[in-house]
Amino acid sequence: MSDYQVGTYKNLTATANVLPTDGVFLGFFCSTTSTGTIQFFDSATTTTTVPITGVITPSAGTWYSIPVTVTAGVYAVIANTINVTVVTTGG
């Protein structure tokens, strides 16, 4: 794995596919939340069979570093009200 300092961002307020290919998941920034949760999966589609994390209840104004290599992609499942920016690098 290379030492990535920057990546591509995607802002989310609902469940979405973030990265549809292999690459590196650098982490996410939570800008606002109201009892929102998020969980990430190693998936190029909408499958939830390979979790990257458990369910996270993030705090607003916080960066969560998750520097891991993914083999399929990154799929984010969001519940309730949340606004996050996810940062990845494509494979």
C-alpha positions in Angstrom: 0.0 0.0 0.0 1.3 3.5 -0.9 1.3 6.3 1.6 -1.7 8.4 0.3 -2.0 11.9 1.6 -5.0 13.0 -0.5 -7.9 11.4 -2.4 -11.2 12.0 -4.1 -14.1 13.1 -2.0 -17.8 12.3 -2.1 -20.3 14.1 0.1 -23.2 11.9 1.4 -26.5 12.4 3.2 -27.9 9.0 2.3 -26.7 5.4 1.6 -24.5 5.3 -1.6 -21.7 3.6 -3.4 -18.6 5.7 -2.8 -16.0 3.8 -4.8 -17.0 1.2 -7.4 -13.5 -0.3 -7.7 -10.5 -1.4 -5.7 -8.5 1.3 -4.0 -7.8 2.9 -0.6 -10.4 4.2 1.8 -8.8 7.0 3.7 -11.6 8.0 6.0 -14.5 10.4 6.4 -15.4 13.8 7.9 -18.7 14.2 9.7 -20.0 17.8 9.3 -23.5 17.4 10.8 -25.5 14.6 12.4 -28.7 14.1 14.4 -28.5 10.6 15.8 -27.1 9.5 12.4 -25.1 6.3 11.9 -22.9 5.0 9.1 -21.3 1.7 8.2 -18.8 0.9 5.4 -18.5 -2.2 3.4 -16.0 -3.5 0.9 -18.3 -3.6 -2.1 -18.5 -2.3 -5.6 -22.3 -2.5 -5.5 -24.9 -2.6 -2.7 -23.9 -5.8 -0.9 -23.2 -5.8 2.8 -21.4 -9.1 3.2 -17.8 -7.7 3.8 -17.9 -5.0 6.5 -15.0 -2.6 6.7 -16.4 -1.1 10.0 -19.1 -1.8 12.4 -21.9 0.8 12.8 -20.4 4.2 13.7 -22.3 7.0 15.5 -20.0 9.9 14.5 -19.7 13.3 16.2 -20.1 16.4 14.1 -16.9 18.2 13.2 -14.7 15.1 13.4 -12.4 13.4 11.0 -12.3 9.6 11.1 -9.1 8.1 9.7 -9.7 4.6 8.2 -6.6 4.0 6.0 -7.4 0.6 4.5 -7.1 -1.1 1.1 -10.4 -2.3 -0.4 -10.6 -5.1 -3.0 -14.0 -4.4 -4.4 -14.9 -0.8 -3.5 -16.6 1.3 -0.8 -20.3 1.2 0.0 -21.7 3.4 2.7 -25.0 2.6 4.6 -26.4 5.7 6.3 -29.3 5.7 8.8 -31.1 8.8 10.1 -29.8 12.4 9.5 -26.1 12.7 8.7 -23.8 14.7 6.4 -20.4 13.1 5.8 -17.6 13.6 3.2 -15.9 10.3 2.4 -12.3 10.3 1.0 -10.9 7.5 -1.2 -8.4 6.8 -3.9 -9.3 4.7 -7.0 -7.4 1.5 -7.9 
